[in-house]
Structure formats: C-alpha cells, structure tokens
C-alpha cells in the first residue's frame, strides 16, 4: 500500500495529505494517486470537502493565454472503462478556460463515437446549470457549455454534448472539484444534478 493511501485510510487531515503530496515529485504524485482505487477516491473527495480552489489553480496566471496545461487524471470506475486519462485545459481569454478529455485504454477507442468531451471550467460562485443548490460554490467542470470550435489548433474538433452519441457520456454533466494539494484536485461527477457514484483526481503537470 502506498504511503499516501495509508495516510488517507488512517484518517489524515487535509493538511497532512497536502503536505505529503507537496513533498513529492510530479511522478511521485502520479504514483500516489494512481494507487487509489474504487471507493478510496470517494474517501479522498469527502476528506477534501471545503478545500476550495479557483480557476487559476487549473491554469496558473503565469501561463499565457492559448498555452495548454495538462492535468493527468485517475478515476474510480472499474475496468475496462476506468483508469487513467488527461484533461488538457487552456485559458482562451481572461476568466474563460476550456478543456477536453483525452482518454487511455478501451475508452480511447470509442472517442470517434462520443467525441472528446469538451467542457468549460466555471469559477466559484457560478450558478450550476444542472439546478444544484447544495454544491457550496465549488469550481466545476461544465459539460453543458463547450467551445464552438477547437480552442487550440492541434486539439480535436468539438462534438456537441447534446448530440445523442456524445450525450451518452458527457450530456447533462458537471464535475464538482475540491483542492487536495498545490497540484492535485479531486472531483465528483453529477448527471442532471444527481451523483453518478464516480470520482476522479487530477494532477497538474509539473516537472518537480
């Protein structure tokens, strides 16, 4: 069992978890989060509750507009749909961040059918499009709203989330986020305002 998972299951505080992750390299953080499986991801989400973040956490202010930032992801879903993925994000304009899902494994093979799952990142205090009033003003990943065209030249073309094939996966969805450490966040997926019982963590790309 990884040291981070052990700390989590032993009831470590959010501050202790953050200190542990902040002391690791980028690869160390990846290994720590990838060691979490199934319901341990939900434990992390519950432990991080109340640890707010902002849009600048996902695309730092020092990153120029138009330059992508990659967040490496791990989700709680079982094989074959579970596993690792990436959420590249980009600031298209001040306060406006777009991103999409770049999946690994078998899920990547159906991307032509579902589309890349574009989203808009929405700041704290933004009204939720799925009618939730109990989400405590979290930053959220909004699949209801996506760019009309690809925001970065080499990114895939958007496929409307309300297109019937895309809606099977991304339609009527929002992911609500908490901060875990300087580079790590954790999210829970909701569809039409109802929890999907699916969680994931993101590790912002960092070389050290």
N, CA and C of each residue as an Amber inpcrd file, in Angstrom:
protein
   624
   0.8440000  -1.1950000   0.0000000   0.0000000   0.0000000   0.0000000
   0.8780000   1.2420000   0.0000000   0.5370000   2.2120000  -0.8450000
   1.3310000   3.4350000  -0.9150000   1.1960000   4.2280000   0.3820000
   2.1940000   5.0480000   0.6620000   2.1730000   5.8590000   1.8750000
   0.9960000   6.8230000   1.8680000   0.6810000   7.3940000   0.7010000
  -0.4310000   8.3380000   0.6260000  -1.7540000   7.6350000   0.9190000
  -1.9630000   6.4760000   0.3270000  -3.2010000   5.7300000   0.5700000
  -3.3070000   5.3430000   2.0380000  -2.1820000   4.9700000   2.6320000
  -2.1760000   4.6080000   4.0450000  -2.5830000   5.8070000   4.9040000
  -2.0220000   6.9800000   4.5950000  -2.3870000   8.1900000   5.3310000
  -3.8750000   8.4870000   5.1960000  -4.3780000   8.3610000   3.9780000
  -5.7890000   8.6430000   3.7180000  -6.6900000   7.7280000   4.5370000
  -6.4100000   6.4310000   4.5050000  -7.2600000   5.4640000   5.1940000
  -7.0840000   5.5060000   6.7100000  -5.9620000   6.0620000   7.1670000
  -5.7470000   6.2080000   8.6080000  -6.3810000   7.4800000   9.1580000
  -7.0230000   8.2670000   8.2690000  -7.7380000   9.4570000   8.7230000
  -6.9220000  10.7280000   8.7630000  -5.8450000  10.7950000   7.9970000
  -5.0160000  12.0070000   7.9700000  -5.8560000  13.2210000   7.5830000
  -5.4980000  14.3660000   8.1220000  -6.2270000  15.6040000   7.8420000
  -5.9360000  16.0820000   6.4210000  -6.7710000  16.9780000   5.8750000
  -6.4760000  17.5480000   4.5570000  -5.0940000  18.1900000   4.4940000
  -4.6840000  18.8290000   5.5900000  -3.3780000  19.4750000   5.6170000
  -2.2470000  18.4520000   5.5600000  -2.4000000  17.3530000   6.2590000
  -1.3790000  16.2990000   6.2290000  -1.2860000  15.6520000   4.8480000
  -2.4230000  15.4450000   4.2130000  -2.4180000  14.8780000   2.8630000
  -1.7450000  15.8270000   1.8840000  -2.0580000  17.1190000   2.0080000
  -1.4540000  18.1120000   1.1170000   0.0560000  18.1790000   1.3190000
   0.4980000  18.1770000   2.5680000   1.9400000  18.2400000   2.8450000
   2.6620000  17.0460000   2.2250000   2.0480000  15.8710000   2.3120000
   2.6820000  14.6750000   1.7450000   2.8210000  14.8090000   0.2320000
   1.7450000  15.1900000  -0.4460000   1.7880000  15.3060000  -1.9080000
   2.7150000  16.4240000  -2.3580000   2.7190000  17.5350000  -1.6250000
   3.5760000  18.6650000  -1.9990000   5.0540000  18.3140000  -1.8900000
   5.3750000  17.3310000  -1.0670000   6.7660000  16.9200000  -0.9080000
   7.2460000  15.9320000  -1.9490000   6.3580000  15.5200000  -2.8500000
   6.7120000  14.5510000  -3.8850000   7.0170000  15.2340000  -5.2090000
   7.7200000  14.5330000  -6.0850000   7.8990000  14.9900000  -7.4620000
   6.5890000  14.7800000  -8.2190000   6.5270000  15.2910000  -9.4510000
   5.3340000  15.0720000 -10.2740000   5.0620000  13.5770000 -10.4350000
   6.0970000  12.8050000 -10.7590000   5.9140000  11.3610000 -10.9200000
   5.4890000  10.6950000  -9.6110000   6.0060000  11.2000000  -8.5050000
   5.6080000  10.6670000  -7.2090000   4.1410000  10.9200000  -6.9210000
   3.6680000  12.1130000  -7.2940000   2.2450000  12.4050000  -7.1090000
   1.3840000  11.5050000  -7.9960000   1.8290000  11.2960000  -9.2310000
   1.0990000  10.3890000 -10.1200000   0.9790000   9.0000000  -9.5020000
   2.0880000   8.4850000  -8.9930000   2.0810000   7.1440000  -8.3980000
   1.1720000   7.0920000  -7.1700000   1.2010000   8.1440000  -6.3640000
   0.3790000   8.1680000  -5.1500000  -1.1070000   8.1430000  -5.4870000
  -1.5050000   8.9240000  -6.4840000  -2.9230000   8.9940000  -6.8410000
  -3.3550000   7.7540000  -7.6120000  -2.4830000   7.2320000  -8.4710000
  -2.8400000   6.0300000  -9.2340000  -3.0140000   4.8110000  -8.3280000
  -2.4780000   4.8750000  -7.1090000  -2.6350000   3.7680000  -6.1650000
  -4.0260000   3.7360000  -5.5400000  -4.7900000   4.8170000  -5.7070000
  -6.1510000   4.8480000  -5.1700000  -7.0790000   4.1210000  -6.1330000
  -7.9560000   3.3230000  -5.6000000  -8.8780000   2.5570000  -6.4320000
 -10.2780000   2.6120000  -5.8460000 -11.2750000   2.5580000  -6.7240000
 -12.6600000   2.4320000  -6.2970000 -13.0610000   3.4430000  -5.2460000
 -13.5720000   2.9460000  -4.1190000 -14.1480000   3.8490000  -3.1360000
 -13.1180000   4.6670000  -2.3850000 -11.8220000   4.3470000  -2.4960000
 -10.8330000   5.2020000  -1.8320000 -10.7990000   6.5840000  -2.4700000
 -11.1940000   6.6980000  -3.7410000 -11.2750000   8.0100000  -4.3740000
 -12.4070000   8.8340000  -3.7500000 -13.4990000   8.1640000  -3.3930000
 -14.5960000   8.8760000  -2.7320000 -14.1840000   9.3230000  -1.3320000
 -13.3420000   8.5310000  -0.6680000 -12.8280000   8.9270000   0.6450000
 -12.0050000  10.2060000   0.5120000 -11.1870000  10.2820000  -0.5390000
 -10.3880000  11.4850000  -0.7690000 -11.2910000  12.6850000  -1.0150000
 -12.3480000  12.4980000  -1.7970000 -13.2750000  13.6000000  -2.0850000
 -13.9320000  14.1040000  -0.7990000 -14.3770000  13.1900000   0.0300000
 -15.0160000  13.5740000   1.2840000 -14.0290000  14.2560000   2.2240000
 -12.7890000  13.7700000   2.2440000 -11.7710000  14.3530000   3.1190000
 -11.4170000  15.7730000   2.6730000 -11.4580000  16.0180000   1.3730000
 -11.0820000  17.3310000   0.8370000 -12.2230000  18.3380000   0.8760000
 -13.4160000  17.9120000   1.2650000 -14.5850000  18.7920000   1.2500000
 -14.3100000  20.0950000   1.9940000 -14.6480000  21.1970000   1.3530000
 -14.4180000  22.5150000   1.9260000 -13.1040000  23.1480000   1.5330000
 -12.2230000  22.3830000   0.8540000 -10.9340000  22.9080000   0.4070000
 -11.1300000  23.5240000  -0.9870000 -11.5570000  24.7690000  -0.9940000
 -11.9070000  25.4220000  -2.2550000 -10.6740000  25.7170000  -3.1060000
 -10.9060000  25.8090000  -4.3850000  -9.8730000  26.2070000  -5.3280000
 -10.4520000  27.2660000  -6.2510000  -9.7130000  27.6480000  -7.2630000
 -10.1930000  28.6360000  -8.2230000  -9.6860000  28.2570000  -9.6060000
 -10.1020000  29.0120000 -10.6080000  -9.7170000  28.6960000 -11.9810000
  -8.2040000  28.7570000 -12.1560000  -7.5470000  29.6810000 -11.4380000
  -6.0990000  29.8310000 -11.5810000  -5.3440000  28.6050000 -11.0690000
  -5.9670000  27.7980000 -10.2410000  -5.3420000  26.5450000  -9.8200000
  -5.1320000  25.6380000 -11.0270000  -6.0840000  25.6270000 -11.9460000
  -6.0480000  24.7150000 -13.0870000  -5.2110000  25.2620000 -14.2380000
  -5.2800000  26.5550000 -14.4640000  -4.4070000  27.2150000 -15.4380000
  -3.7960000  28.4200000 -14.7270000  -2.5960000  28.2790000 -14.1780000
  -1.9840000  29.3510000 -13.3940000  -1.8490000  30.6570000 -14.1740000
  -1.8750000  31.7490000 -13.4440000  -1.8440000  33.0760000 -14.0590000
  -0.6170000  33.2860000 -14.9240000   0.5040000  32.6570000 -14.5560000
   1.7390000  32.8820000 -15.3150000   1.7450000  32.1570000 -16.6630000
   0.7920000  31.2690000 -16.8880000   0.6930000  30.5680000 -18.1710000
  -0.0040000  31.4790000 -19.1770000   0.5910000  31.7330000 -20.3360000
  -0.0330000  32.6300000 -21.3180000  -1.3570000  32.0780000 -21.8420000
  -2.2520000  32.9830000 -22.2170000  -3.4820000  32.5670000 -22.8850000
  -3.1280000  31.7470000 -24.1200000  -3.8590000  30.6670000 -24.3400000
  -3.6280000  29.8310000 -25.5130000  -2.6190000  28.7200000 -25.3190000
  -1.9210000  28.7110000 -24.1640000  -0.9450000  27.6490000 -23.8990000
  -1.5790000  26.5840000 -23.0050000  -1.7060000  25.3450000 -23.4840000
  -2.3920000  24.3070000 -22.7100000  -1.6300000  23.8950000 -21.4470000
  -2.3930000  23.5020000 -20.4590000  -1.8790000  22.9040000 -19.2300000
  -2.5260000  21.5280000 -19.1020000  -1.7170000  20.5030000 -18.9060000
  -2.2390000  19.1330000 -18.8480000  -2.4550000  18.7150000 -17.3960000
  -3.6420000  18.1860000 -17.1270000  -3.9430000  17.5700000 -15.8360000
  -4.0820000  16.0710000 -16.0660000  -3.2400000  15.2970000 -15.4140000
  -3.2930000  13.8420000 -15.5270000  -4.3490000  13.3200000 -14.5580000
  -5.2250000  12.4490000 -15.0470000  -6.3490000  12.0060000 -14.2420000
  -6.3730000  10.5180000 -13.9680000  -6.9890000  10.1790000 -12.8440000
  -7.2480000   8.7930000 -12.4550000  -8.6830000   8.7520000 -11.9480000
  -9.4880000   7.8010000 -12.4370000 -10.8710000   7.7410000 -11.9690000
 -11.1560000   6.4730000 -11.1700000 -12.3320000   6.4550000 -10.5740000
 -12.7020000   5.3600000  -9.6690000 -13.4650000   4.2490000 -10.3690000
 -13.6930000   4.3860000 -11.6770000 -14.5130000   3.4150000 -12.3930000
 -13.7730000   2.0830000 -12.5580000 -14.5010000   0.9830000 -12.6210000
 -13.8630000  -0.3270000 -12.7850000 -13.3820000  -0.5520000 -14.2130000
 -12.4780000  -1.5030000 -14.3830000 -12.0490000  -1.9090000 -15.7130000
 -13.2680000  -2.4530000 -16.4600000 -13.4340000  -2.2040000 -17.7690000
 -12.4390000  -1.6270000 -18.6790000 -12.5730000  -0.1270000 -18.9030000
 -13.6010000   0.5140000 -18.2840000 -13.7920000   1.9430000 -18.5460000
 -12.9860000   2.8140000 -17.5940000 -12.5500000   2.2400000 -16.4770000
 -11.7810000   3.0110000 -15.5220000 -10.3160000   3.0950000 -15.8940000
  -9.5840000   3.9180000 -15.1360000  -8.1490000   4.0210000 -15.3760000
  -7.6870000   5.4500000 -15.4810000  -6.7070000   5.6670000 -16.3360000
  -6.0610000   6.9670000 -16.4460000  -6.5440000   7.7240000 -17.6790000
  -6.3900000   9.0250000 -17.6040000  -6.7910000   9.9120000 -18.6950000
  -6.0910000  11.2470000 -18.4850000  -6.3490000  12.1860000 -19.3550000
  -5.8240000  13.5380000 -19.2130000  -6.9340000  14.5460000 -19.5000000
  -6.8790000  15.6660000 -18.8110000  -7.7450000  16.7970000 -19.1170000
  -6.8460000  17.9840000 -19.4700000  -6.4870000  18.1520000 -20.7420000
  -5.7860000  19.3700000 -21.1380000  -6.7330000  20.5680000 -20.9870000
  -6.2180000  21.6770000 -20.4760000  -7.0160000  22.8920000 -20.3000000
  -6.2550000  24.0780000 -20.8610000  -7.0060000  25.0930000 -21.2740000
  -6.3840000  26.2800000 -21.8410000  -7.2320000  27.5000000 -21.4980000
  -6.5690000  28.6000000 -21.1980000  -7.2620000  29.8630000 -20.9890000
  -7.4460000  30.5320000 -22.3450000  -8.6810000  30.6100000 -22.8040000
  -8.9630000  31.2160000 -24.1040000  -9.0300000  32.7290000 -24.0050000
  -9.4040000  33.2270000 -22.8420000  -9.4950000  34.6560000 -22.5510000
  -9.5270000  34.7830000 -21.0360000  -9.2920000  35.9760000 -20.4850000
  -9.3260000  36.1110000 -19.0310000 -10.6260000  35.5550000 -18.4390000
 -10.4840000  34.6290000 -17.5020000 -11.6420000  34.0430000 -16.8500000
 -12.3560000  32.9590000 -17.6330000 -11.8520000  32.6300000 -18.8250000
 -12.5100000  31.6290000 -19.6650000 -11.5470000  30.4800000 -19.9430000
 -11.8230000  29.3180000 -19.3730000 -10.9630000  28.1440000 -19.5350000
 -11.7640000  27.0130000 -20.1710000 -11.2130000  26.4730000 -21.2610000
 -11.7950000  25.3130000 -21.9290000 -10.8930000  24.0990000 -21.7030000
 -11.4550000  22.9210000 -21.8830000 -10.6760000  21.6990000 -21.8100000
 -11.4230000  20.5530000 -22.4510000 -10.7580000  19.4050000 -22.5130000
 -11.4170000  18.2100000 -23.0410000 -10.8220000  16.9750000 -22.3800000
 -11.4200000  15.8150000 -22.6470000 -10.9740000  14.5500000 -22.0670000
 -10.1730000  13.7530000 -23.0820000  -8.9650000  13.4040000 -22.7080000
  -8.0730000  12.6040000 -23.5480000  -7.8770000  11.2730000 -22.8270000
  -8.5990000  10.2560000 -23.2560000  -8.6680000   9.0060000 -22.5050000
  -7.6350000   7.9800000 -22.9510000  -7.3170000   7.0760000 -22.0370000
  -6.4490000   5.9420000 -22.3170000  -7.2920000   4.6770000 -22.4700000
  -6.6460000   3.6010000 -22.8830000  -7.2640000   2.2810000 -22.8910000
  -8.4460000   2.1590000 -23.8230000  -9.3860000   1.2980000 -23.4380000
 -10.5130000   0.9770000 -24.3050000 -11.4050000   2.1830000 -24.5610000
 -11.4630000   3.1180000 -23.5940000 -12.3070000   4.2980000 -23.7670000
 -11.8270000   5.1420000 -24.9390000 -10.5110000   5.1520000 -25.1730000
  -9.9720000   5.9420000 -26.2840000 -10.4420000   5.4140000 -27.6300000
 -10.8310000   4.1420000 -27.6850000 -11.2390000   3.5330000 -28.9470000
 -12.6320000   3.9550000 -29.3830000 -13.4220000   4.5180000 -28.4520000
 -14.7790000   4.9440000 -28.8090000 -14.8940000   6.4640000 -28.8780000
 -13.7430000   7.1500000 -28.8620000 -13.7620000   8.6020000 -28.9300000
 -14.4160000   9.1280000 -30.1940000 -14.2760000   8.3870000 -31.2960000
 -14.9060000   8.8130000 -32.5490000 -16.4230000   8.8620000 -32.4080000
 -16.9590000   8.0510000 -31.4840000 -18.4070000   7.9470000 -31.2950000
 -18.9070000   8.9820000 -30.2930000 -18.1910000   9.1330000 -29.1890000
 -18.6430000  10.0220000 -28.1180000 -18.1450000  11.4470000 -28.2700000
 -17.0800000  11.6260000 -29.0600000 -16.4380000  12.9290000 -29.1050000
 -15.4690000  13.0830000 -27.9480000 -14.6930000  14.1710000 -27.9540000
 -13.6390000  14.3340000 -26.9520000 -14.1170000  14.8380000 -25.5980000
 -15.3810000  15.1620000 -25.4570000 -15.8610000  15.6120000 -24.1590000
 -15.3170000  16.9670000 -23.7580000 -15.5650000  17.9770000 -24.5870000
 -15.1470000  19.3420000 -24.2490000 -15.9730000  19.8780000 -23.0870000
 -15.3860000  20.8380000 -22.3740000 -16.0720000  21.4690000 -21.2500000
 -15.5570000  22.8890000 -21.0630000 -16.2980000  23.6390000 -20.2680000
 -15.8710000  24.9530000 -19.7930000 -15.6910000  24.8590000 -18.2860000
 -14.5960000  25.3960000 -17.7820000 -14.3600000  25.4070000 -16.3420000
 -15.0190000  26.6530000 -15.7650000 -15.8470000  26.4660000 -14.7610000
 -16.5880000  27.5800000 -14.1950000 -16.1220000  27.8950000 -12.7820000
 -16.0140000  29.1930000 -12.4970000 -15.4340000  29.6730000 -11.2490000
 -16.3840000  29.5070000 -10.0700000 -15.8330000  29.6240000  -8.8850000
 -16.6240000  29.6260000  -7.6590000 -17.7220000  30.6780000  -7.7380000
 -18.8920000  30.3220000  -7.2570000 -19.9990000  31.2650000  -7.2250000
 -20.8380000  31.2790000  -8.4830000 -20.3880000  30.5720000  -9.5330000
 -21.1700000  30.4920000 -10.7620000 -22.3670000  29.5770000 -10.5400000
 -23.5190000  29.9670000 -11.0640000 -24.7140000  29.1380000 -10.9160000
 -24.5550000  27.8430000 -11.7010000 -24.9400000  26.7530000 -11.0800000
 -24.8170000  25.4540000 -11.7300000 -25.9310000  25.2520000 -12.7500000
 -25.6110000  24.7500000 -13.9560000 -26.6450000  24.5400000 -14.9740000
 -27.5290000  23.3340000 -14.7050000 -27.1410000  22.4850000 -13.7590000
 -27.9510000  21.2900000 -13.5010000 -28.9020000  21.4610000 -12.3220000
 -29.0170000  22.7140000 -11.8380000 -30.0080000  23.0010000 -10.8140000
 -29.5700000  22.7420000  -9.3930000 -28.3390000  22.3080000  -9.1870000
 -27.8810000  22.0480000  -7.8210000 -27.7300000  23.3500000  -7.0530000
 -28.1830000  23.3360000  -5.8240000 -28.0110000  24.4950000  -4.9520000
 -27.2180000  24.1270000  -3.7050000 -26.7050000  22.8870000  -3.6720000
 -26.0410000  22.3830000  -2.4720000 -24.5620000  22.1120000  -2.6940000
 -23.9630000  22.7390000  -3.7460000 -22.5890000  22.3680000  -4.0650000
 -21.5600000  23.3340000  -3.4920000 -21.9940000  24.2390000  -2.6200000
 -21.0690000  25.0480000  -1.8220000 -20.1450000  25.9030000  -2.6780000
 -20.6240000  26.3150000  -3.8470000 -19.8580000  27.2510000  -4.6630000
 -18.5520000  26.7240000  -5.1950000 -18.4670000  25.4160000  -5.4310000
 -17.2190000  24.8410000  -5.9380000 -16.9480000  25.2530000  -7.3800000
 -15.6610000  25.2840000  -7.7430000 -15.2980000  25.2900000  -9.1590000
 -15.8630000  24.0130000  -9.7670000 -16.4160000  24.1230000 -10.9860000
 -16.9350000  22.9020000 -11.5990000 -16.6300000  22.8370000 -13.0850000
 -16.5120000  21.6010000 -13.5580000 -16.3070000  21.2850000 -14.9660000
 -17.6920000  21.1800000 -15.5960000 -17.9820000  22.0690000 -16.5450000
 -19.3280000  22.2130000 -17.0940000 -19.3870000  21.6550000 -18.5140000
 -19.9600000  20.4590000 -18.6540000 -20.0910000  19.8470000 -19.9820000
 -21.2970000  20.3760000 -20.7550000 -22.1650000  21.1160000 -20.0740000
 -23.2860000  21.7350000 -20.7710000 -22.7920000  22.8120000 -21.7420000
 -21.6320000  23.3600000 -21.4500000 -21.1190000  24.5240000 -22.1760000
 -19.7300000  24.1930000 -22.7220000 -19.5600000  24.2820000 -24.0350000
 -18.2730000  23.9660000 -24.6360000 -17.9990000  24.9160000 -25.7990000
 -16.7510000  24.9800000 -26.2500000 -16.4180000  25.9120000 -27.3370000
 -17.0860000  25.5070000 -28.6440000 -17.3330000  26.5030000 -29.4850000
 -17.9130000  26.2310000 -30.7920000 -16.9110000  25.6680000 -31.7730000
 -15.6300000  25.9070000 -31.5020000 -14.5620000  25.3640000 -32.3320000
 -13.3830000  25.0350000 -31.4330000 -12.4360000  24.2600000 -31.9390000
 -11.3120000  23.8590000 -31.0870000 -10.4970000  25.0880000 -30.6860000
 -10.2260000  25.2550000 -29.4000000  -9.5140000  26.4380000 -28.9220000
  -8.0070000  26.3810000 -29.1310000  -7.4670000  25.2000000 -29.4070000
  -6.0410000  25.0250000 -29.6880000  -5.9410000  24.2530000 -30.9970000
  -5.0360000  24.6750000 -31.8650000  -5.0140000  24.1650000 -33.2340000
  -4.9420000  22.6440000 -33.3200000  -4.1050000  22.0150000 -32.4870000
  -3.9230000  20.5720000 -32.6130000  -4.9190000  19.7590000 -31.7890000
  -5.8410000  20.4150000 -31.0870000  -6.8570000  19.6960000 -30.3260000
  -7.9360000  19.1510000 -31.2670000  -8.6950000  18.1350000 -30.8270000
  -9.7640000  17.5870000 -31.6750000 -10.9240000  18.5640000 -31.8220000
 -11.7120000  18.3740000 -32.8670000 -12.8950000  19.2050000 -33.0710000
 -13.9530000  18.8610000 -32.0240000 -14.6650000  19.8730000 -31.5160000
 -15.7340000  19.5980000 -30.5460000 -16.8770000  18.8220000 -31.1850000
 -17.5490000  18.0510000 -30.3550000 -18.7790000  17.3670000 -30.7530000
 -19.8210000  17.7380000 -29.7110000 -20.8950000  18.4260000 -30.0980000
 -21.8550000  18.9200000 -29.1040000 -22.2590000  17.8390000 -28.1120000
 -22.2240000  18.1820000 -26.8110000 -22.5210000  17.1820000 -25.7830000
 -23.9740000  16.7380000 -25.8200000 -24.8310000  17.4990000 -26.5130000
 -26.2270000  17.0930000 -26.6200000 -26.4780000  16.2590000 -27.8700000
 -25.4540000  16.1000000 -28.7270000 -25.5430000  15.1070000 -29.7870000
 -25.8020000  13.7530000 -29.1240000 -26.6720000  12.9270000 -29.7180000
 -27.1350000  11.7290000 -28.9970000 -26.0040000  10.8140000 -28.5820000
 -24.9770000  10.6630000 -29.4350000 -23.8830000   9.7640000 -29.0640000
 -23.0190000  10.3690000 -27.9660000 -22.7180000  11.6620000 -28.0770000
 -21.9180000  12.3210000 -27.0400000 -22.6760000  12.3990000 -25.7230000
 -24.0080000  12.5690000 -25.8030000 -24.7900000  12.7310000 -24.5810000
 -24.8090000  11.4670000 -23.7260000 -24.5290000  10.3180000 -24.3280000
 -24.4740000   9.0800000 -23.5510000 -23.4250000   9.1600000 -22.4530000
 -22.3420000   9.8940000 -22.7250000 -21.2440000  10.0010000 -21.7640000
 -21.2010000  11.3770000 -21.1130000 -21.2410000  12.4310000 -21.9200000
 -20.9640000  13.7710000 -21.4070000 -22.1920000  14.6650000 -21.2730000
 -23.3340000  14.2640000 -21.8160000 -24.5090000  15.1220000 -21.7770000
 -25.0210000  15.3630000 -20.3670000 -25.4620000  16.6030000 -20.1010000
 -26.0830000  16.9630000 -18.8200000 -25.1790000  16.6590000 -17.6370000
 -23.8700000  16.8600000 -17.8070000 -22.9220000  16.5210000 -16.7450000
 -22.1690000  17.7330000 -16.2190000 -21.8500000  17.6680000 -14.9350000
 -20.9110000  18.5920000 -14.3010000 -20.0480000  17.7920000 -13.3260000
 -18.7920000  18.1850000 -13.1950000 -17.8840000  17.6130000 -12.2010000
 -17.5620000  18.7030000 -11.1870000 -17.7550000  18.4210000  -9.9110000
 -17.5350000  19.4120000  -8.8600000 -16.2210000  19.1140000  -8.1440000
 -15.3790000  20.1520000  -8.0040000 -13.9830000  19.9670000  -7.6410000
 -13.6460000  20.5030000  -6.2470000 -12.7410000  19.7870000  -5.5680000
 -12.0800000  20.2720000  -4.3540000 -10.5670000  20.2280000  -4.5670000
  -9.8570000  21.1120000  -3.8890000  -8.3930000  21.1030000  -3.9090000
  -7.8790000  20.0890000  -2.8920000  -6.8370000  19.3570000  -3.2690000
  -6.1880000  18.4100000  -2.3630000  -4.8170000  18.9340000  -1.9470000
  -4.0490000  19.4540000  -2.9060000  -2.7100000  19.9850000  -2.6370000
  -2.4000000  21.0490000  -3.6820000  -1.1510000  21.4700000  -3.7670000
  -0.7740000  22.5240000  -4.7170000  -1.0050000  22.1180000  -6.1630000
  -0.9650000  20.8210000  -6.4490000  -1.0840000  20.3400000  -7.8250000
  -2.2430000  19.3760000  -8.0420000  -2.8450000  18.8960000  -6.9690000
  -3.8330000  17.8150000  -7.0600000  -5.2190000  18.3170000  -6.6610000
  -6.2130000  17.9150000  -7.4410000  -7.6090000  18.1960000  -7.1230000
  -8.3990000  16.9040000  -7.2450000  -9.6040000  16.9040000  -6.6860000
 -10.4500000  15.7120000  -6.7430000 -11.8700000  16.1460000  -7.0890000
 -12.5430000  15.3450000  -7.9190000 -13.8650000  15.7190000  -8.3910000
 -14.8700000  14.5910000  -8.2700000 -16.1450000  14.9740000  -8.2680000
 -17.2530000  14.0210000  -8.2950000 -18.1460000  14.3600000  -9.4770000
 -18.5950000  13.3370000 -10.1880000 -19.4030000  13.5250000 -11.3900000
 -20.8940000  13.5070000 -11.0460000 -21.6200000  14.4500000 -11.6470000
 -23.0700000  14.5310000 -11.4830000 -23.7160000  14.6010000 -12.8610000
 -24.8460000  13.9420000 -13.0250000 -25.6010000  13.9810000 -14.2790000
 -27.0260000  14.4290000 -13.9600000 -27.4270000  15.5330000 -14.5930000
 -28.7310000  16.1540000 -14.3180000 -28.8980000  16.4380000 -12.8240000
 -27.8000000  16.8170000 -12.1920000 -27.8360000  17.1870000 -10.7880000
 -27.8050000  16.0390000  -9.8090000 -27.7060000  14.8000000 -10.3030000
 -27.6870000  13.6300000  -9.4330000 -26.2960000  12.9960000  -9.4270000
 -25.8080000  12.5830000  -8.2440000 -24.4750000  11.9680000  -8.1840000
 -24.4260000  10.6700000  -8.9700000 -23.3370000  10.4730000  -9.7090000
 -23.1630000   9.2750000 -10.5280000 -22.4020000   8.1710000  -9.7970000
 -21.9330000   8.4680000  -8.5820000 -21.1270000   7.4730000  -7.8730000
 -19.7750000   7.2680000  -8.5220000 -19.2540000   8.3280000  -9.1430000
 -17.9570000   8.2580000  -9.8300000 -17.1110000   9.4470000  -9.3960000
 -15.8490000   9.1750000  -9.0840000 -14.9260000  10.2020000  -8.6190000
 -13.6270000  10.1050000  -9.4120000 -12.8640000  11.1700000  -9.3900000
 -11.5770000  11.1740000 -10.0830000 -10.6680000  12.2020000  -9.4350000
  -9.3810000  12.0470000  -9.6430000  -8.4020000  13.0250000  -9.1770000
  -7.5760000  13.4990000 -10.3590000  -7.1470000  14.7550000 -10.3040000
  -6.3220000  15.3610000 -11.3400000  -5.0020000  15.8150000 -10.7400000
  -3.9220000  15.5980000 -11.4710000  -2.5870000  16.0390000 -11.0680000
  -2.0660000  16.9750000 -12.1450000  -1.9330000  18.2480000 -11.8030000
  -1.4560000  19.2160000 -12.7960000  -0.0040000  18.9310000 -13.1500000
   0.2810000  18.9500000 -14.4380000   1.6340000  18.6520000 -14.9240000
   2.6480000  19.5870000 -14.2880000   3.6480000  19.0000000 -13.6990000
   4.7020000  19.7560000 -13.0350000   5.9480000  18.8890000 -13.0570000
   7.0590000  19.4750000 -13.3910000   8.2780000  18.6770000 -13.5340000
   8.9430000  18.3650000 -12.2120000   8.5890000  19.0880000 -11.1790000
   9.2480000  18.8540000  -9.8870000   8.2780000  19.0050000  -8.7460000
